[in-house]
Amino acid sequence: MPTREPSASAQLAKSLSRFPTDITALAKRCLPKLRRALPGCNQLVYDYAASLVVSFGVSDRGYEAIVALAVQKDRVRLYVDKNTPDPDGLLEGAGGKVRSVTLASAAQLDRGAVHDLMHAAIERAGEALPRSGKPRTIVKSNASKRGKRKAKKRSS
């Protein structure tokens, strides 16, 4: 009998658990705030070797995301489109598509310059956010699956 795949939420929780406790706790406090700021948006989960990225958008394509939360072993970063207005100069990096700001606290998403930056990214996206319908959590890549695929290729 085939084993049942864990739910996307369970996979997200398991993936988060591999990071240090303080980083996991910060990410868990940030995610509900992003869900409230982006109602109806899909959450796309990308589980990479050194990070976990949860992007929020109306489609199921990560490159079309409005914002993304990246969890790394030593920090949590909020990513927005590189052309998002940044009057306070918070954005770091010189990426071709996105830039980021490191979050010290989930409260930064509620008020102040990071809050304003996030809402500027939402406005800049120019998409009407769905107000109805249940948003989906979609696991796009999973490190444990990648490991199994590599092992299969080696044994072939």
SERO-4910 file (N, C-alpha, C, O; in steps of 0.05 Angstrom, whole numbers):
BEGIN
 pado doro    nc1    nc2    nc3   cac1   cac2   cac3    cc1    cc2    cc3    oc1    oc2    oc3
  Met    A     17    -24      0      0      0      0     18     25      0     35     28     17
  Pro    A     13     43    -19     30     67    -20     26     84      4      4     87     14
  Thr    A     48     97     13     45    115     36     34    142     26     39    151      4
  Arg    A     19    154     43      6    179     36     26    202     40     39    204     60
  Glu    A     27    220     21     44    243     22     34    262     44     10    267     46
  Pro    A     52    272     61     44    291     82     32    316     69     38    323     46
  Ser    A     14    330     83      2    354     72     24    375     68     46    373     78
  Ala    A     18    395     51     37    416     45     44    431     71     68    438     74
  Ser    A     25    436     88     30    449    113     49    433    131     67    444    143
  Ala    A     45    407    131     63    389    147     91    389    135    111    389    150
  Gln    A     93    389    108    119    390     95    134    416    101    158    417    106
  Leu    A    118    439    102    130    465    108    140    464    137    163    473    142
  Ala    A    124    454    155    132    453    184    157    436    187    176    444    202
  Lys    A    158    414    173    182    396    175    207    410    164    228    408    176
  Ser    A    204    423    142    226    437    129    236    459    147    261    464    149
  Leu    A    218    474    160    226    495    178    241    485    202    259    498    213
  Ser    A    234    461    211    246    450    236    276    445    234    289    441    254
  Arg    A    287    445    210    316    440    207    333    464    213    358    462    214
  Phe    A    321    487    217    335    512    222    337    516    252    322    504    268
  Pro    A    355    533    261    357    539    290    331    549    301    315    561    287
  Thr    A    326    543    327    300    549    340    292    578    337    269    584    331
  Asp    A    311    597    341    304    625    340    296    633    311    278    650    308
  Ile    A    309    622    291    303    628    263    276    616    256    259    629    243
  Thr    A    271    591    265    245    578    260    223    594    272    202    598    260
  Ala    A    227    603    297    206    618    311    200    645    297    177    653    294
  Leu    A    221    658    288    217    683    273    201    678    247    182    693    241
  Ala    A    209    658    232    195    652    207    165    645    213    148    654    198
  Lys    A    160    630    234    133    622    241    116    646    250     92    646    247
  Arg    A    129    667    260    114    692    267    110    709    243     90    724    241
  Cys    A    128    708    223    126    724    199    105    713    180     90    729    167
  Leu    A    103    687    177     85    676    156     56    684    160     43    691    140
  Pro    A     44    683    184     16    691    186     12    721    179     -9    728    168
  Lys    A     32    737    185     30    766    178     29    770    148     15    786    137
  Leu    A     46    754    134     46    756    105     20    745     93     10    756     73
  Arg    A     10    724    105    -16    713     96    -38    734     98    -55    736     81
  Arg    A    -38    749    120    -58    770    124    -54    793    105    -74    804     95
  Ala    A    -30    800     99    -24    822     81    -30    815     52    -36    832     36
  Leu    A    -30    789     46    -34    779     18    -56    759     18    -52    736     11
  Pro    A    -81    767     25   -103    748     27   -109    735      0   -109    748    -20
  Gly    A   -113    709      1   -120    694    -23    -97    687    -40   -100    672    -60
  Cys    A    -73    696    -33    -49    689    -49    -40    660    -43    -42    651    -21
  Asn    A    -29    647    -63    -17    621    -60     10    624    -46     24    644    -50
  Gln    A     16    604    -30     43    602    -18     58    580    -32     50    557    -32
  Leu    A     80    587    -45     96    567    -59    121    562    -42    136    581    -36
  Val    A    126    537    -35    148    530    -18    170    517    -34    166    497    -48
  Tyr    A    194    528    -32    218    517    -45    238    510    -23    247    527     -9
  Asp    A    244    485    -21    262    475     -1    289    469    -14    293    449    -27
  Tyr    A    308    487     -9    335    485    -20    354    475      1    347    473     25
  Ala    A    378    467     -7    398    457     12    404    476     35    406    468     58
  Ala    A    407    502     28    415    522     49    393    540     57    397    557     75
  Ser    A    370    538     45    348    556     52    321    544     46    318    524     32
  Leu    A    301    557     57    273    551     51    260    577     43    262    597     57
  Val    A    247    577     20    234    601     10    204    596      7    195    576     -4
  Val    A    189    615     18    160    615     15    152    640      0    155    662     11
  Ser    A    143    636    -24    135    660    -40    105    662    -41     91    642    -39
  Phe    A     96    687    -43     67    693    -42     59    706    -69     71    727    -76
  Gly    A     40    694    -83     31    706   -108      4    694   -116     -6    676   -104
  Val    A     -7    706   -137    -34    697   -146    -32    673   -164    -51    659   -168
  Ser    A     -8    668   -176     -5    645   -194     10    622   -179     16    625   -155
  Asp    A     15    601   -193     31    579   -181     59    579   -192     72    558   -193
  Arg    A     68    602   -201     96    605   -211    111    624   -193    104    648   -190
  Gly    A    132    614   -181    147    630   -161    159    655   -172    161    675   -157
  Tyr    A    167    656   -197    179    680   -209    159    702   -211    166    725   -216
  Glu    A    133    697   -208    112    717   -209    104    726   -181     84    741   -178
  Ala    A    118    718   -160    111    724   -133    112    754   -128    127    769   -140
  Ile    A     95    762   -109     95    791   -101    116    795    -80    131    815    -81
  Val    A    117    778    -60    139    778    -40    147    749    -34    132    731    -40
  Ala    A    170    746    -21    179    720    -13    193    722     14    207    742     19
  Leu    A    191    702     30    205    700     55    226    678     52    219    655     46
  Ala    A    251    684     56    272    665     55    283    659     83    291    678     97
  Val    A    284    634     90    294    626    116    321    613    111    324    594     96
  Gln    A    341    624    125    368    613    123    377    607    151    364    614    171
  Lys    A    400    593    154    409    584    181    414    607    200    412    603    224
  Asp    A    420    631    189    427    653    207    409    677    204    413    698    218
  Arg    A    388    676    187    371    700    184    346    693    168    343    671    156
  Val    A    327    712    170    302    710    154    301    736    138    305    758    148
  Arg    A    297    733    112    297    756     94    270    759     79    258    738     72
  Leu    A    262    783     75    238    789     59    248    798     31    264    817     30
  Tyr    A    239    785     10    247    792    -17    224    806    -31    200    798    -28
  Val    A    230    827    -46    211    842    -62    223    847    -89    247    844    -93
  Asp    A    207    856   -108    217    863   -135    238    885   -132    236    903   -116
  Lys    A    259    883   -148    282    902   -146    274    931   -151    287    949   -143
  Asn    A    251    935   -165    243    962   -172    223    974   -152    211    995   -157
  Thr    A    218    960   -130    200    970   -109    212    995    -97    236    995    -90
  Pro    A    196   1016    -95    207   1041    -83    218   1036    -55    205   1022    -39
  Asp    A    241   1046    -49    255   1041    -24    266   1068    -13    291   1071    -13
  Pro    A    249   1086     -4    258   1112      4    277   1112     28    293   1130     32
  Asp    A    276   1090     44    293   1088     68    319   1073     63    335   1070     81
  Gly    A    323   1064     38    347   1050     31    351   1024     46    374   1017     53
  Leu    A    330   1009     51    332    984     66    341    960     50    353    941     60
  Leu    A    334    960     24    339    937      7    369    932      3    385    950     -2
  Glu    A    376    906      5    404    898      2    406    881    -24    386    870    -33
  Gly    A    430    879    -34    435    862    -57    432    877    -83    422    899    -85
  Ala    A    441    864   -104    441    876   -131    429    856   -150    438    854   -173
  Gly    A    409    840   -142    397    820   -159    384    831   -183    376    854   -184
  Gly    A    382    815   -204    370    823   -229    340    825   -227    327    839   -242
  Lys    A    327    810   -208    298    810   -206    289    819   -178    269    834   -176
  Val    A    302    811   -157    293    817   -130    316    828   -113    340    824   -119
  Arg    A    308    842    -92    326    851    -71    313    844    -44    290    837    -44
  Ser    A    328    846    -22    317    837      3    324    855     26    342    872     25
  Val    A    310    850     48    316    863     74    316    841     95    298    823     95
  Thr    A    335    841    113    336    822    134    317    830    157    317    853    165
  Leu    A    301    811    166    282    816    187    293    809    214    303    787    218
  Ala    A    292    827    233    301    822    260    277    813    277    281    800    298
  Ser    A    253    821    268    229    816    284    205    815    265    205    829    245
  Ala    A    186    798    272    161    797    256    145    823    258    130    830    240
  Ala    A    149    838    279    135    863    283    142    883    261    127    902    256
  Gln    A    165    880    249    173    898    227    153    897    204    150    916    189
  Leu    A    139    875    201    119    872    180     93    887    186     77    891    168
  Asp    A     90    895    211     65    909    220     66    939    218     45    952    216
  Arg    A     90    950    219     92    979    220    121    988    211    139    971    211
  Gly    A    123   1013    206    150   1024    199    158   1019    171    142   1013    153
  Ala    A    184   1022    166    195   1023    139    192    996    124    186    995    100
  Val    A    195    973    138    193    947    126    163    942    118    158    932     96
  His    A    145    950    135    116    948    129    110    964    104     96    955     86
  Asp    A    120    989    103    115   1006     79    128    994     54    116    995     33
  Leu    A    151    982     57    164    969     34    148    945     24    144    942      0
  Met    A    138    929     42    121    906     35     96    915     20     89    904      0
  His    A     83    936     31     58    946     18     64    959     -9     47    959    -27
  Ala    A     87    972    -12     95    983    -37     99    961    -58     92    964    -81
  Ala    A    110    938    -49    113    915    -67     86    904    -76     83    897    -99
  Ile    A     67    904    -57     41    894    -64     27    913    -84     16    904   -104
  Glu    A     29    939    -79     18    958    -98     32    957   -125     19    958   -146
  Arg    A     58    954   -125     73    954   -149     66    929   -166     68    931   -191
  Ala    A     59    908   -154     52    883   -168     28    889   -187     25    876   -208
  Gly    A     11    908   -179    -11    916   -196    -32    894   -200    -48    896   -219
  Glu    A    -32    874   -183    -52    852   -186    -73    855   -165    -67    862   -142
  Ala    A    -98    850   -172   -119    850   -153   -116    824   -137   -117    802   -148
  Leu    A   -113    826   -111   -111    803    -94   -138    790    -91   -158    803    -86
  Pro    A   -139    764    -94   -165    750    -90   -175    753    -62   -160    749    -43
  Arg    A   -200    761    -59   -212    764    -33   -229    740    -25   -238    738     -2
  Ser    A   -232    722    -44   -247    697    -37   -231    673    -48   -212    676    -63
  Gly    A   -240    651    -40   -226    627    -48   -204    621    -28   -193    638    -16
  Lys    A   -198    595    -25   -179    587     -6   -151    587    -19   -147    575    -39
  Pro    A   -132    602     -7   -105    601    -17    -93    573    -14   -101    559      5
  Arg    A    -75    567    -31    -62    540    -30    -33    543    -21    -20    562    -27
  Thr    A    -24    522     -7      4    519     -1     14    497    -20      4    475    -19
  Ile    A     33    504    -37     43    486    -57     72    481    -53     88    500    -54
  Val    A     80    457    -48    108    450    -45    119    445    -73    113    425    -85
  Lys    A    136    464    -82    147    462   -109    172    445   -110    177    430   -130
  Ser    A    188    446    -90    212    429    -89    217    421    -60    212    436    -42
  Asn    A    226    397    -57    229    386    -30    256    372    -29    262    354    -46
  Ala    A    272    379    -10    300    368     -8    299    338     -5    317    325    -16
  Ser    A    281    327     11    280    298     15    274    284    -11    285    262    -17
  Lys    A    256    295    -28    250    283    -54    275    284    -72    281    265    -86
  Arg    A    289    307    -72    313    309    -88    333    288    -81    346    276    -98
  Gly    A    337    283    -55    355    263    -45    348    236    -55    365    220    -63
  Lys    A    322    229    -55    312    204    -65    317    201    -95    325    180   -104
  Arg    A    313    222   -110    317    222   -139    346    217   -145    353    202   -163
  Lys    A    364    231   -131    393    227   -135    401    198   -130    417    187   -145
  Ala    A    390    187   -108    397    159   -101    387    140   -123    401    121   -129
  Lys    A    363    145   -134    353    128   -156    371    130   -180    377    109   -192
  Lys    A    380    154   -187    397    158   -211    424    142   -207    434    130   -225
  Arg    A    435    144   -183    460    130   -177    457    100   -179    476     87   -188
  Ser    A    434     90   -171    431     60   -171    423     50   -199    423     26   -203
  Ser    A    417     68   -217    409     59   -244    433     52   -261    429     45   -285
***
